[in-house]
Amino acid sequence: MSDDTSHPVPQSRFARAAGLGRLTSRTLAGAAFGAAGQLARGHRPTARGLMLTPANISRLTEELSRMRGAAMKLGQLISMETDDLLPPDLAQIMARLRADAKPMPPAQLKRLLTEDYGANFQRRFKRFDPRPIAAASIGQVHRAETLDGRPLALKIQYPGIARAIDADIANLGTLIRLSGLLPRDVDLPALLEEARLQLHEEADYAREAANLREAAQLLGDDPGFALPTPHDDLSTPRILAMDFMPSQPLDTLEGADQDTRDRLVTRLFALFLREVFDWGAVQTDPNLANYRLDGDRIVLLDYGALRHYSPKTVQDLRQLLRATATGDGVRAAMDLNGYTDDATSDAQWHTLTEIAALVRAPLTSDSPFDFGDTSTLDQARVLGQRLALQENYTKVPPVEALFLQRKLAGLVLMATTLRAKVPLSALVRPYLTPG
């Protein structure tokens, strides 16, 4: 792994705050330079236009990717939560933060392994590949084989990430407010708090190991799915050792026949409904890289984001699903789930009912919904933009609903990319009666 593909993870609070400070200064300096140029040409620049230049956006994306942790996670949340509200150039560049981060250099990796496993950590393994097979906001993954022949994936947390979460989130909030990165209507405090909570959960590898065991118990002997098993003897607070699962990326399905695409995507939608309504335990990370293929089995990865829902919340969600599908009691169900309240205007409510009607059609049709035909989704996107940008809809539902929205959005994106036909009506029918 060469130095041009890896970057040290800043560890101290000072180093991480300094990185964001440099970014803020360079962003403001770039805006000032741009303002002078536009004024010289007789143009009146806007503050947002000056801050969100391609150069400033590139600086922002590069710094968030370099810092990993809270910085990168917040960038991912911004791009997932607010795509429809962002200028096209910004949306495209921010989407880079959904992909792999830059791995830490070999020297930093070796130091971490030595601290957690001891000076002779190599003796624990028959093979250890120093090149990561994946790198993300919290850590990177390496292949290894134990002396007794177990093929493992080692999820190794970036040094200093866990203890820097709260400070990073506070510093990023300041940067974003100064930069004008987000439209004013976006609830930045809610995004910051969501990123903070997610990161603390995902940085707890003992919790993730317990989540994997819980998910395996819930799935039972379902032949359609596979999960890695954690290995406690090689796990530490910063290293999660688990089975290496030979598999292919989900996007390899793009070349599969229609029946195969339909079957596997339908299986994932069915799993989502089981998670919500049968188990009250949902893997809420929408990253499509968490789904991989092993023949006809779907390999499920990354259970740091498993979220539990109370029986009361599940009942409220069931009522919302039933109201959306039948058209009866929609306002009461939206109030119950935090999407509307007494402050919701008539115009906002009218648009929300239009969105509900769009969703109702595939939920009640006898035919599978064709995600390859994006006309319904395009209409829903236009209505969502109208609701947010023209009607000033700023009601933020509870965080539990936001997690589900993002997970469902990821499934819809996957189904659209694979042009799958999914029998949504048949899938939701068992959940329309009171539980």
C-alpha positions as CSV (number, residue, x, y, z in Angstrom):
1,M,0.0,0.0,0.0
2,S,1.7,3.2,-1.1
3,D,1.7,6.5,0.6
4,D,-0.5,8.1,-2.0
5,T,-3.4,5.9,-1.2
6,S,-3.2,6.1,2.6
7,H,-3.3,8.9,5.1
8,P,-2.7,8.9,8.9
9,V,-5.8,9.4,11.0
10,P,-5.4,12.5,13.1
11,Q,-5.6,11.2,16.7
12,S,-5.4,14.1,19.2
13,R,-8.2,16.6,19.7
14,F,-5.7,19.4,18.8
15,A,-4.8,17.8,15.5
16,R,-8.4,17.1,14.6
17,A,-9.6,20.6,15.6
18,A,-6.6,22.1,13.7
19,G,-7.5,20.3,10.6
20,L,-11.0,21.7,10.7
21,G,-9.6,25.1,11.5
22,R,-7.4,25.0,8.5
23,L,-10.3,23.9,6.4
24,T,-12.5,26.8,7.7
25,S,-9.8,29.4,7.0
26,R,-9.1,28.1,3.5
27,T,-12.9,28.0,2.7
28,L,-13.4,31.6,3.9
29,A,-10.3,32.7,2.0
30,G,-11.5,31.1,-1.1
31,A,-14.9,32.8,-0.7
32,A,-13.2,36.2,-0.3
33,F,-11.1,35.7,-3.4
34,G,-14.1,34.6,-5.4
35,A,-16.1,37.6,-4.2
36,A,-13.3,40.0,-5.4
37,G,-13.2,38.4,-8.8
38,Q,-17.0,38.5,-9.2
39,L,-17.2,42.1,-8.1
40,A,-14.5,43.1,-10.6
41,R,-16.6,41.5,-13.3
42,G,-19.6,43.5,-12.3
43,H,-21.5,40.6,-10.6
44,R,-23.1,40.6,-7.2
45,P,-22.1,37.3,-5.6
46,T,-24.3,35.5,-3.0
47,A,-22.8,34.2,0.2
48,R,-23.9,30.6,-0.5
49,G,-22.6,30.7,-4.1
50,L,-19.2,31.9,-2.8
51,M,-18.9,29.2,-0.1
52,L,-20.0,26.4,-2.3
53,T,-17.5,26.7,-5.2
54,P,-16.1,23.5,-6.7
55,A,-12.7,24.3,-5.0
56,N,-14.3,24.8,-1.6
57,I,-16.4,21.7,-1.9
58,S,-13.4,19.6,-2.9
59,R,-11.5,20.9,0.1
60,L,-14.4,20.0,2.4
61,T,-14.8,16.5,1.0
62,E,-11.0,15.8,1.1
63,E,-10.8,16.9,4.8
64,L,-13.8,14.9,5.9
65,S,-12.4,11.8,4.2
66,R,-9.0,12.4,5.7
67,M,-10.3,12.7,9.3
68,R,-12.7,9.8,9.0
69,G,-14.9,9.3,12.1
70,A,-17.4,12.0,12.9
71,A,-16.3,14.1,9.9
72,M,-16.9,11.4,7.4
73,K,-20.0,10.1,9.0
74,L,-21.6,13.5,9.0
75,G,-20.7,14.0,5.4
76,Q,-22.4,10.6,4.6
77,L,-25.5,11.7,6.6
78,I,-25.7,15.0,4.8
79,S,-25.5,13.3,1.4
80,M,-28.1,10.7,2.3
81,E,-30.5,12.9,4.1
82,T,-30.5,16.0,1.9
83,D,-29.7,15.0,-1.6
84,D,-32.8,16.6,-3.1
85,L,-32.0,19.9,-1.4
86,L,-28.3,20.2,-2.5
87,P,-27.0,21.8,-5.6
88,P,-26.0,19.1,-8.2
89,D,-22.3,19.7,-7.9
90,L,-22.4,19.5,-4.1
91,A,-24.6,16.4,-4.1
92,Q,-22.2,14.7,-6.5
93,I,-19.1,15.4,-4.5
94,M,-20.7,14.7,-1.1
95,A,-21.8,11.4,-2.4
96,R,-18.1,10.4,-2.6
97,L,-18.2,10.2,1.2
98,R,-20.5,7.2,0.9
99,A,-17.6,5.2,-0.7
100,D,-14.5,3.9,1.0
101,A,-12.3,6.2,3.1
102,K,-8.6,6.4,2.7
103,P,-6.9,3.7,4.7
104,M,-4.4,4.5,7.5
105,P,-0.7,3.9,6.5
106,P,1.0,0.7,7.5
107,A,3.0,2.2,10.3
108,Q,-0.1,3.5,12.1
109,L,-1.8,0.1,11.5
110,K,1.2,-1.8,12.9
111,R,1.3,0.4,16.0
112,L,-2.4,-0.2,16.7
113,L,-2.0,-4.0,16.3
114,T,1.0,-4.0,18.6
115,E,-0.9,-2.1,21.2
116,D,-3.9,-4.4,21.1
117,Y,-2.3,-7.8,20.4
118,G,1.3,-7.4,21.7
119,A,4.7,-6.9,20.1
120,N,4.6,-10.3,18.4
121,F,1.1,-10.0,17.0
122,Q,2.2,-11.7,13.7
123,R,2.6,-14.9,15.6
124,R,-1.2,-15.1,16.2
125,F,-1.8,-15.5,12.4
126,K,-0.8,-17.9,9.7
127,R,-1.5,-15.0,7.3
128,F,-2.3,-11.3,7.7
129,D,-2.9,-9.1,4.7
130,P,-1.7,-5.5,5.5
131,R,-3.8,-4.2,2.6
132,P,-7.4,-3.4,3.7
133,I,-10.3,-4.9,1.8
134,A,-12.5,-2.0,2.9
135,A,-12.1,1.3,4.7
136,A,-15.0,3.4,6.1
137,S,-15.7,6.1,8.6
138,I,-14.9,4.2,11.8
139,G,-12.3,1.6,10.7
140,Q,-10.9,-0.6,8.0
141,V,-11.1,-4.4,7.4
142,H,-8.3,-6.8,6.8
143,R,-8.2,-10.5,5.9
144,A,-6.3,-12.9,8.1
145,E,-6.0,-16.6,8.8
146,T,-5.4,-18.0,12.3
147,L,-2.9,-20.6,13.1
148,D,-5.7,-23.2,13.4
149,G,-7.0,-22.3,9.9
150,R,-9.9,-19.9,10.6
151,P,-10.4,-17.4,7.7
152,L,-11.2,-14.1,9.4
153,A,-12.1,-10.5,8.6
154,L,-10.6,-8.1,11.2
155,K,-12.5,-4.8,11.6
156,I,-9.8,-2.5,13.0
157,Q,-10.9,0.8,14.4
158,Y,-9.0,4.0,13.6
159,P,-6.9,5.2,16.5
160,G,-8.4,8.0,18.6
161,I,-11.7,7.9,16.7
162,A,-13.9,6.8,19.6
163,R,-12.7,9.5,22.1
164,A,-12.8,12.2,19.5
165,I,-16.5,11.8,18.5
166,D,-18.1,14.5,20.7
167,A,-15.5,17.1,20.0
168,D,-15.5,16.4,16.3
169,I,-19.3,16.8,16.1
170,A,-19.1,20.2,17.9
171,N,-16.3,21.5,15.7
172,L,-18.1,20.3,12.5
173,G,-21.3,22.1,13.6
174,T,-19.3,25.3,13.8
175,L,-17.7,24.7,10.3
176,I,-21.0,23.9,8.7
177,R,-22.8,27.0,10.1
178,L,-19.9,29.2,8.9
179,S,-19.7,27.6,5.5
180,G,-23.4,27.7,4.6
181,L,-23.0,24.1,3.4
182,L,-26.7,23.2,4.1
183,P,-29.9,25.0,3.2
184,R,-31.3,27.0,6.1
185,D,-34.3,24.7,6.4
186,V,-32.3,21.6,7.2
187,D,-32.3,20.8,10.9
188,L,-28.5,20.8,11.5
189,P,-28.7,20.1,15.3
190,A,-30.8,16.9,14.5
191,L,-28.2,15.8,12.0
192,L,-25.3,16.4,14.4
193,E,-27.0,14.5,17.2
194,E,-27.9,11.6,14.9
195,A,-24.3,11.4,13.7
196,R,-23.0,11.5,17.3
197,L,-25.2,8.7,18.5
198,Q,-24.5,6.5,15.5
199,L,-20.8,6.9,15.9
200,H,-20.8,6.0,19.6
201,E,-22.8,2.9,18.8
202,E,-20.7,1.9,15.8
203,A,-17.5,2.4,17.7
204,D,-18.6,-0.1,20.4
205,Y,-17.3,-3.4,18.9
206,A,-18.5,-5.5,21.8
207,R,-22.0,-4.2,21.1
208,E,-21.6,-5.0,17.4
209,A,-20.5,-8.6,18.3
210,A,-23.6,-9.0,20.5
211,N,-25.7,-7.6,17.6
212,L,-24.4,-10.2,15.2
213,R,-25.3,-13.0,17.6
214,E,-28.8,-11.5,18.1
215,A,-29.3,-11.2,14.3
216,A,-28.2,-14.8,13.8
217,Q,-30.6,-16.0,16.4
218,L,-33.5,-14.0,14.8
219,L,-32.7,-15.3,11.3
220,G,-32.4,-18.9,12.6
221,D,-31.8,-21.4,9.8
222,D,-33.1,-19.1,7.0
223,P,-31.2,-20.4,4.0
224,G,-31.5,-17.0,2.2
225,F,-29.1,-15.2,4.4
226,A,-25.7,-15.6,6.0
227,L,-24.0,-13.6,8.8
228,P,-20.4,-13.7,10.0
229,T,-19.8,-15.1,13.5
230,P,-17.6,-13.1,15.9
231,H,-14.4,-14.6,17.4
232,D,-13.9,-13.4,20.9
233,D,-10.3,-14.7,21.3
234,L,-9.0,-12.3,18.7
235,S,-11.4,-9.3,19.4
236,T,-10.4,-6.3,21.5
237,P,-12.2,-3.0,22.1
238,R,-10.7,-1.7,18.8
239,I,-10.6,-4.9,16.8
240,L,-13.6,-7.0,15.9
241,A,-12.6,-10.5,14.6
242,M,-15.3,-12.3,12.7
243,D,-15.7,-14.9,9.9
244,F,-14.5,-13.9,6.5
245,M,-17.5,-14.3,4.2
246,P,-16.5,-15.0,0.5
247,S,-18.9,-13.0,-1.5
248,Q,-19.5,-10.6,-4.4
249,P,-20.8,-7.0,-4.4
250,L,-24.5,-6.7,-4.8
251,D,-24.2,-4.7,-8.0
252,T,-23.0,-7.8,-9.8
253,L,-26.8,-8.5,-9.9
254,E,-27.1,-5.9,-12.6
255,G,-26.1,-8.5,-15.2
256,A,-28.4,-11.2,-13.8
257,D,-31.7,-12.2,-15.3
258,Q,-34.9,-10.5,-14.3
259,D,-36.2,-13.4,-12.1
260,T,-33.0,-13.5,-10.1
261,R,-33.0,-9.7,-9.5
262,D,-36.6,-9.8,-8.5
263,R,-36.2,-12.7,-6.1
264,L,-33.2,-11.3,-4.2
265,V,-34.5,-7.8,-4.0
266,T,-37.9,-9.1,-2.8
267,R,-36.1,-11.0,-0.2
268,L,-34.4,-7.9,1.2
269,F,-37.7,-6.0,1.3
270,A,-39.3,-8.9,3.2
271,L,-36.3,-8.9,5.6
272,F,-36.8,-5.2,6.3
273,L,-40.5,-5.8,7.1
274,R,-39.6,-8.7,9.4
275,E,-37.0,-6.5,11.2
276,V,-39.5,-3.8,11.8
277,F,-42.7,-5.6,12.6
278,D,-41.7,-9.1,13.8
279,W,-38.5,-8.4,15.6
280,G,-38.3,-4.7,16.4
281,A,-34.6,-4.9,15.6
282,V,-33.5,-3.2,12.4
283,Q,-30.0,-2.9,10.8
284,T,-30.5,0.8,9.9
285,D,-27.3,1.5,7.9
286,P,-28.4,2.1,4.3
287,N,-25.0,1.5,2.8
288,L,-25.6,-1.1,0.0
289,A,-22.1,-2.4,0.6
290,N,-23.5,-4.1,3.7
291,Y,-25.3,-6.6,1.4
292,R,-23.2,-9.1,-0.6
293,L,-23.9,-12.3,-2.6
294,D,-22.7,-15.8,-1.9
295,G,-24.4,-17.8,-4.6
296,D,-28.1,-17.5,-3.8
297,R,-27.5,-16.4,-0.3
298,I,-27.3,-12.7,0.8
299,V,-24.5,-12.0,3.2
300,L,-25.4,-9.4,5.8
301,L,-22.6,-7.2,7.2
302,D,-22.0,-4.3,9.6
303,Y,-24.3,-4.7,12.6
304,G,-22.9,-1.8,14.5
305,A,-26.1,0.1,13.4
306,L,-28.6,-2.4,14.8
307,R,-31.4,-0.4,16.4
308,H,-34.2,-1.7,18.7
309,Y,-37.8,-0.4,18.5
310,S,-40.2,-0.6,21.4
311,P,-43.5,-2.5,21.0
312,K,-45.3,0.9,21.2
313,T,-43.2,2.3,18.3
314,V,-43.8,-0.8,16.2
315,Q,-47.5,-0.5,16.8
316,D,-47.5,3.1,15.8
317,L,-45.5,2.2,12.6
318,R,-48.0,-0.5,11.8
319,Q,-50.8,2.0,12.1
320,L,-49.0,4.3,9.7
321,L,-48.5,1.5,7.2
322,R,-52.1,0.5,7.4
323,A,-53.4,4.1,7.1
324,T,-51.2,4.7,4.1
325,A,-52.3,1.5,2.4
326,T,-56.1,2.0,3.0
327,G,-56.3,5.8,3.0
328,D,-58.2,5.7,6.4
329,G,-56.8,7.7,9.3
330,V,-53.7,9.0,7.6
331,R,-53.6,12.3,9.5
332,A,-54.0,10.5,12.9
333,A,-51.2,8.1,12.0
334,M,-48.9,10.8,10.8
335,D,-49.5,12.8,14.0
336,L,-48.8,9.6,16.1
337,N,-45.5,9.0,14.3
338,G,-44.4,12.7,14.5
339,Y,-44.7,13.7,10.8
340,T,-47.4,16.3,11.5
341,D,-48.8,18.3,14.4
342,D,-51.0,21.3,15.0
343,A,-48.5,23.6,13.2
344,T,-48.7,21.7,9.9
345,S,-50.2,24.0,7.4
346,D,-53.0,23.1,5.0
347,A,-50.6,23.4,2.0
348,Q,-48.1,21.0,3.7
349,W,-50.9,18.6,4.6
350,H,-52.2,18.6,1.0
351,T,-48.7,17.7,-0.3
352,L,-48.3,15.0,2.3
353,T,-51.6,13.4,1.3
354,E,-50.4,13.5,-2.4
355,I,-47.2,11.6,-1.3
356,A,-49.3,9.1,0.7
357,A,-51.5,8.5,-2.4
358,L,-48.4,7.8,-4.5
359,V,-47.2,5.3,-2.0
360,R,-50.6,3.7,-1.7
361,A,-50.8,2.6,-5.3
362,P,-47.9,0.0,-5.2
363,L,-49.0,-1.1,-1.7
364,T,-52.4,-2.1,-3.0
365,S,-51.7,-3.2,-6.6
366,D,-52.1,-6.9,-7.6
367,S,-49.0,-6.5,-9.9
368,P,-45.4,-6.2,-8.7
369,F,-44.1,-2.7,-8.5
370,D,-41.6,-2.1,-11.3
371,F,-38.7,-0.1,-9.8
372,G,-37.2,0.2,-13.3
373,D,-40.0,2.6,-14.1
374,T,-39.0,5.7,-12.0
375,S,-42.0,7.8,-12.8
376,T,-43.6,7.3,-9.4
377,L,-40.4,7.9,-7.5
378,D,-39.8,11.0,-9.7
379,Q,-43.2,12.3,-8.7
380,A,-42.5,11.7,-5.0
381,R,-39.2,13.5,-5.3
382,V,-40.9,16.6,-6.9
383,L,-43.5,16.6,-4.1
384,G,-40.8,16.3,-1.5
385,Q,-38.9,19.2,-2.9
386,R,-42.1,21.3,-3.0
387,L,-42.8,20.4,0.6
388,A,-39.4,21.4,1.8
389,L,-38.5,24.3,-0.5
390,Q,-41.8,26.0,-1.2
391,E,-44.0,25.1,1.7
392,N,-41.2,25.3,4.4
393,Y,-41.9,21.9,5.9
394,T,-39.4,21.7,8.8
395,K,-41.1,19.1,11.0
396,V,-38.4,16.6,12.0
397,P,-39.9,13.2,12.9
398,P,-38.4,11.2,15.8
399,V,-34.9,9.8,15.2
400,E,-36.4,6.2,15.0
401,A,-38.4,7.2,12.0
402,L,-35.4,8.9,10.4
403,F,-33.3,5.7,10.7
404,L,-36.1,3.7,9.0
405,Q,-36.5,6.3,6.3
406,R,-32.9,6.2,5.4
407,K,-32.8,2.4,5.4
408,L,-35.9,2.2,3.2
409,A,-34.4,4.9,0.9
410,G,-31.3,2.6,0.5
411,L,-33.5,-0.4,-0.4
412,V,-35.4,1.7,-2.9
413,L,-32.2,2.9,-4.5
414,M,-30.9,-0.7,-4.8
415,A,-34.2,-1.9,-6.3
416,T,-34.2,1.0,-8.8
417,T,-30.6,0.4,-9.8
418,L,-31.3,-3.3,-10.4
419,R,-34.6,-2.6,-12.1
420,A,-36.4,-5.1,-9.9
421,K,-40.1,-5.9,-9.8
422,V,-41.2,-6.4,-6.2
423,P,-44.7,-7.6,-5.1
424,L,-45.0,-4.9,-2.4
425,S,-48.7,-5.5,-1.8
426,A,-48.2,-9.2,-1.0
427,L,-45.2,-8.3,1.3
428,V,-47.1,-5.7,3.4
429,R,-50.5,-7.5,3.5
430,P,-49.6,-9.6,6.6
431,Y,-48.7,-6.4,8.5
432,L,-51.9,-4.4,7.8
433,T,-53.9,-6.0,10.6
434,P,-53.3,-4.9,14.2
435,G,-50.5,-6.8,15.8
